[in-house]
Amino acid sequence: MIIEIILLLLAIPTGFLIAWLARDELVSGRKWFRVLIVVSVLVIIWSWLTSLIYIVWTMGFILIVALISLIKSKDRKWTRSKI
């Protein structure tokens, strides 16, 4: 269980890295981040009820990455192009 928690915590730096690499697409992808978050939560609930724990961890990872991208898409300093 410790390995799963460590891998889930690695979603935080992964989310920041992906958001930094795709800064120009964060604003246009807000609706898709919201869709990813809702679908992830629904799949987490369904998988937890059906005892498919590996899917719960995977969707948790996706949820964290999408949540960080959604939060960073509203940060004006983050989404401004660095030319």
C-alpha positions in Angstrom: 0.0 0.0 0.0 2.9 2.3 0.6 4.1 2.0 -3.0 0.6 2.9 -4.3 0.5 6.0 -2.1 4.0 7.1 -3.2 3.0 6.6 -6.9 -0.2 8.6 -6.2 1.8 11.4 -4.7 4.0 11.5 -7.8 0.9 12.7 -9.6 1.5 16.2 -8.1 4.9 16.9 -9.7 3.7 15.2 -12.9 0.7 17.5 -13.0 2.9 20.5 -12.6 5.3 19.3 -15.3 2.5 18.6 -17.8 0.9 21.9 -17.0 4.2 23.7 -17.5 4.9 21.9 -20.8 1.5 22.6 -22.2 0.9 26.2 -20.9 -0.5 27.4 -24.2 -3.2 24.7 -24.2 -4.4 25.0 -20.6 -7.0 27.7 -21.2 -8.5 26.1 -24.2 -8.7 22.7 -22.4 -10.5 23.8 -19.3 -13.8 22.0 -20.2 -11.9 18.8 -20.9 -10.1 19.0 -17.5 -13.6 19.3 -15.9 -14.8 16.3 -17.9 -11.7 14.3 -16.9 -12.3 15.2 -13.2 -16.0 14.2 -13.3 -15.3 11.0 -15.1 -12.4 10.1 -12.8 -14.6 10.6 -9.7 -17.4 8.5 -11.2 -15.0 5.7 -12.2 -13.3 5.8 -8.8 -16.7 5.3 -7.0 -17.7 2.6 -9.4 -14.4 0.8 -9.2 -14.3 1.0 -5.4 -17.8 -0.5 -5.1 -16.8 -3.3 -7.4 -13.4 -3.9 -5.6 -11.3 -3.0 -8.6 -8.6 -1.2 -6.5 -6.0 -0.9 -9.3 -8.5 1.2 -11.3 -9.2 3.4 -8.2 -5.4 4.2 -8.0 -5.1 4.9 -11.7 -8.1 7.2 -11.8 -6.8 8.9 -8.6 -3.6 9.7 -10.5 -5.6 11.1 -13.5 -7.8 13.1 -11.1 -4.8 14.8 -9.4 -3.1 15.6 -12.7 -6.3 17.0 -14.2 -7.1 19.0 -11.1 -3.6 20.6 -11.1 -4.0 21.5 -14.8 -7.4 23.0 -14.1 -6.1 25.1 -11.2 -3.1 26.2 -13.2 -5.2 27.1 -16.2 -6.8 29.9 -14.2 -3.4 31.3 -13.1 -2.6 34.3 -15.4 1.1 34.3 -14.7 1.4 30.5 -15.5 -0.5 30.7 -18.8 1.2 33.8 -20.2 3.6 32.9 -22.9 7.3 33.3 -22.1 8.6 34.8 -25.4 
